[in-house]
Amino acid sequence: MNFMTVLDYIEKRPLMYLNERSLKSLENFITGFYLCKSLNNINDLEGELFRDKFYPWLITQFNCLTITNTWLGLIEQIAKLENQDEFDCFFYYLKQFNKSMSKP
C-alpha cells in the first residue's frame, strides 16, 4: 500500500488508525510508516515525494511563515492564520500539494 492511499484512509476514518484525531498523532503515524518502509526496504515514490517536497512547497505557498523544522510546525501556523482545524488544514494542503505535483 502506498503512502497517499494510507493518508486517504486516515482522512476518512482517523480514529481507525490514530489514537486521536490530531496533527501530532498523524505525524507519529507517518514517522512509523516511514520507519516500517525503510526497515523492510520498500520503495514508495509518493512517500518520497511527500517527504522531500511537501515542506518546501508549504514554505513557497506562505512567505509569512516562521521557518520550523517540520511540516507539522508549518501546518500549525497555517491553521492558526486561517482559523482552521490543524488536521483538516493538513489534508487540504496535502491535496493542493498533490495537484501541483501532478501538473505536466
C-alpha positions as CSV (number, residue, x, y, z in Angstrom):
1,M,0.0,0.0,0.0
2,N,1.4,3.4,-0.9
3,F,1.7,6.4,1.3
4,M,-1.1,8.5,-0.3
5,T,-3.6,5.7,-0.1
6,V,-2.9,5.3,3.6
7,L,-3.4,9.0,4.1
8,D,-6.7,8.8,2.2
9,Y,-7.9,6.1,4.6
10,I,-6.7,8.2,7.6
11,E,-8.5,11.3,6.4
12,K,-11.8,9.3,6.1
13,R,-11.6,7.4,9.4
14,P,-8.8,8.9,11.5
15,L,-9.6,7.0,14.7
16,M,-9.2,3.7,13.0
17,Y,-5.5,4.5,12.5
18,L,-4.7,7.1,15.1
19,N,-5.2,7.2,18.9
20,E,-6.7,10.7,18.5
21,R,-7.7,13.0,15.6
22,S,-4.7,15.3,15.9
23,L,-1.8,16.5,13.8
24,K,0.7,15.2,16.3
25,S,-0.8,11.7,16.2
26,L,-0.7,11.9,12.4
27,E,2.9,12.9,12.4
28,N,3.7,10.0,14.7
29,F,1.9,7.6,12.4
30,I,3.7,9.0,9.3
31,T,7.1,8.6,11.1
32,G,6.2,5.0,11.9
33,F,5.1,4.4,8.4
34,Y,8.4,5.6,7.0
35,L,10.4,3.6,9.5
36,C,8.5,0.4,8.5
37,K,9.1,1.1,4.8
38,S,12.8,1.7,5.5
39,L,13.3,-1.3,7.6
40,N,11.7,-3.5,5.0
41,N,13.4,-1.9,2.0
42,I,10.1,-0.9,0.4
43,N,10.2,1.9,-2.1
44,D,7.3,4.3,-2.3
45,L,7.7,7.2,-4.8
46,E,4.7,9.1,-3.4
47,G,6.0,8.8,0.1
48,E,9.4,10.1,-1.0
49,L,7.7,13.0,-2.9
50,F,5.9,14.0,0.3
51,R,9.0,13.7,2.5
52,D,11.2,15.6,0.1
53,K,8.9,18.3,-1.3
54,F,5.9,18.9,0.9
55,Y,7.8,21.1,3.5
56,P,9.5,23.3,0.9
57,W,6.2,23.6,-1.1
58,L,4.4,24.9,2.0
59,I,7.1,27.5,2.5
60,T,6.7,28.7,-1.1
61,Q,2.9,29.0,-0.6
62,F,3.2,31.1,2.5
63,N,6.0,33.6,2.7
64,C,4.8,34.8,6.0
65,L,5.6,31.6,8.0
66,T,8.2,31.3,10.6
67,I,10.5,28.5,9.4
68,T,10.3,25.4,11.6
69,N,12.0,22.0,11.5
70,T,9.0,20.1,10.2
71,W,5.9,20.3,8.1
72,L,3.9,19.9,11.3
73,G,5.1,23.3,12.6
74,L,4.2,24.9,9.3
75,I,0.7,23.4,9.2
76,E,0.2,24.6,12.8
77,Q,1.0,28.1,11.8
78,I,-1.2,28.0,8.6
79,A,-4.1,26.6,10.6
80,K,-3.8,29.4,13.1
81,L,-3.6,32.0,10.4
82,E,-6.6,30.7,8.6
83,N,-8.5,29.8,11.8
84,Q,-8.8,26.2,10.7
85,D,-8.6,22.8,12.4
86,E,-5.0,21.7,12.1
87,F,-5.9,18.2,11.0
88,D,-8.3,19.4,8.2
89,C,-5.7,22.0,7.2
90,F,-3.1,19.3,6.7
91,F,-5.4,17.4,4.4
92,Y,-6.5,20.4,2.5
93,Y,-2.9,21.5,1.7
94,L,-1.9,17.9,1.0
95,K,-4.5,17.8,-1.7
96,Q,-3.2,21.2,-3.1
97,F,0.3,19.8,-3.0
98,N,-0.7,16.7,-4.9
99,K,-2.5,18.7,-7.5
100,S,0.6,20.9,-8.0
101,M,2.9,17.9,-8.3
102,S,0.7,16.2,-10.9
103,K,0.6,19.1,-13.3
104,P,2.5,18.5,-16.5
